[in-house]
């Protein structure tokens, strides 16, 4: 799975970010209560968006787990390839004539192959770790943004409800 596939769309926003944008737009375009900075929104519309966020978050978490699994498989495959290369090198040396010069040349070749295999395995491990770190870093950023947006949205909704309650109580007294 490529890094850019992780819950990202053509515009670079995750599906959760797009839903949050819609929530923000809903609040920004909502009718205002006169002489206050409060807005009236349709709770059904808002709850639909919240439900969509709840649906998308597990998807992004599953995708992050898949990336972690992919990284593990890459590491295992790399180690297997390295072991196979080492086994091949050892078989190569074992099948050579025991004559001194041939043996010495074979040992040098086997050491060279082993060294290359170890270097390649190390490079692949580093690339796999860097890739997984990049993906998890992006997911962490998305989750932090989502958390901040949700905190603001919940606070705004709570303030709106408190004001409506206060307004109803004042209307009841009048």
N, C-alpha and C positions, 0 to 999 in steps of 0.2 A: 504494500500500500504506500503510495507516494505521500510525502508530507503535505502537499497541497490538497490531497483528497480528504483529509480529516475534517469533515463537517464544513468545508469551505465551499463557497459558491464563486461564481465568476467575479463578483464584485469584492471578494475578499472577506465577506462577512459570514459568520456562522449563522445557522438557522436560528439559534437562540438570540443572537444579536439583532437579526431582522425582526423577530417577534417583539423584542424590547423596543425597537424603533417604532413599531406599530403602537405599542402601549404608550410610548411617549407622545406620538402623534395624536392618539386618542385624547390624552390629557390636554395637549396644546390646542386642539380644535374644539374642545368641549365648550358648551355654553357656560358663561360666567354668571355667578350670583352677583347681582348689583351691589355696589358699594363694598365688595370684599374681593379678595384675590382667590376666591374659591371657584371650583368648576364642578359642573354636574355631568356625570358620565353614566352611560347605561351599564349597570353592573353585569348584565348578561354578556355584553361585548367584552368587558374587562376579564370576566371569569373564563371566557373562551380562550383568550390569549394566555392567561395563566395556565390553563390546562395544556395548551400547546407547548409552553415552556417546560412543563413537567414531563411531557412526552419526549421532547428533544434532548433534555439533559441526559437521561439514561442512554440514549443513542450515542451521544458524544463520549460518554464514559466507556461504553462498549467499544467504540472505535479506538479509544486510547488503550484499552486492554488488548485489543487486537494488535495494535502497533507494538506493545510490549511483548506479546507472544511472538510476533514476527521477528522481533529483535532476538528473542531467545532461540528461535529456530535458526536464525542466521548464524548465531554464535555456535550452536550445536553442529550445524552443517560445516562451518569453518573448521571446528575441531575435528570432525570426522574426516574432512578432506586432508587436514594436516596429518592425522594418524595414518590415513591411507598412503599419503606421500611418504611418510616415514617407513611404513611397512614395505612399500615398493622399493625404497632405497635399500632397506635391509635385505630384501630378497635379491635385489640386484647384486649386492656385495656377496651374498651367500652363493650365488650361482657362478660367480667368477672363479677363474682358476686361482689356485692358491700360490701360484708363482709370485715371487716378491714384487716385481715391478707391476704386474697386472693388478695384484692386490692393493698396492699403494695407490695406483691410479683410480681404482674402483673406490677405495676409501675416500679419496679426495672428492671424487664425483658425488658420492653418497653424502658427504659432509656439506658439499655445496648445495645439493638438492634439499637436504634437511634445513640448512640455513635459509634458503629461499622460501621453503614451505613455512617455516616459523615466522619469517618476515611478512609473508602474505597473510598468514593467519592473524598476526598482530594488526596489520593494516585493516583487514576486514572487521576485526573486533572494534577497533577505534571508530571506523565508519558507522558500524551498527550502533554503537553507543552514542555517537554524535547525533545520528538520525533520531534515535529514540528520545534523546534529551530535547532536541528541537521540537518534536511533536508534543511531548509532555509539557514543555515550556509554553507552547501555543495554547494547549488545553488549559493550563493554569491561568494564563492571561484571560482567556474567554470566561472561565469560571469566576475569576475575580470581578470582571466587568459585570457579569450577570448578577453576582451577589450585591455589588454596589447599586446597580439599577433597581434591583428588587427591594433593597432597604429603603431607597428613596421613594419608590412607588408605594410601598406599604405605609410609610410615614405619611405620605400625601393622602392616601385613602383614609387613614385613621383621623387625620385632621379634618378632612371633609365630613366624615361621619359625626365627629364631635361638634362641628359647627352646625350641621343639620339638626342634631339633637338639641343644641342650644337654641337654634332658631325655632324649632317646634315648641320648645318649653316657653319661649317668649310669646309665641303666637297663642299658646294655651292660656297664658296669663292675661292676655289682652281681651 
